[in-house]
Amino acid sequence: MELSIWASMGRSAPGGELIETMVTQNAHLRIVSERQLQHSPDRDAEARLGDITAPTLVIHGNCDHPEISVIAEQLVTGIPGARSQLITDADHYLPLRTPEPLTKLLLAHLP
């Protein structure tokens, strides 16, 4: 189920086998982390987005889970001066699916 949500491009897309292994190995750690976050008293990060002063580039893939687009828009709206960039033919695993476009965007963004 995890793979169908976050790796919607499937196993045959670039990095597919590595993503499958990674998701399987990290499933337990993620569940433990989520339980710990539920007990965190200060979870309202969205209210503090306006405090971010670093130049911010929000990058996401057009094949990612639809909620990621919503989150990306919240980040761009909430962080002063933030920019958004959509990478085509990419799901949640941008470095493995589209390393060249991602690297190009990051290098152009960095000072």
GIUR-V446640 format. One record per pair of residues at least 12 apart in sequence whose C-alpha atoms are under 6 Angstrom apart, sorted by the first residue. I is the first residue (numbers start at 1). J is the second residue. D is the distance in Angstrom with one decimal. If there is no record, write none. Layout:
BEGIN
i:j:d
I:J:D
I:J:D
END
This chain:
BEGIN
i:j:d
6:92:5.4
7:91:5.9
14:97:5.1
15:96:5.1
49:78:5.3
49:79:5.1
50:78:5.6
50:79:5.0
56:82:4.7
57:82:5.8
57:83:5.0
57:84:5.8
58:84:4.7
59:84:5.9
59:85:4.9
59:86:5.8
60:86:5.2
61:86:5.6
61:87:4.7
61:88:5.9
61:90:4.5
61:91:4.9
62:88:5.3
62:90:6.0
63:90:5.4
63:91:4.4
64:91:4.0
64:92:5.0
END
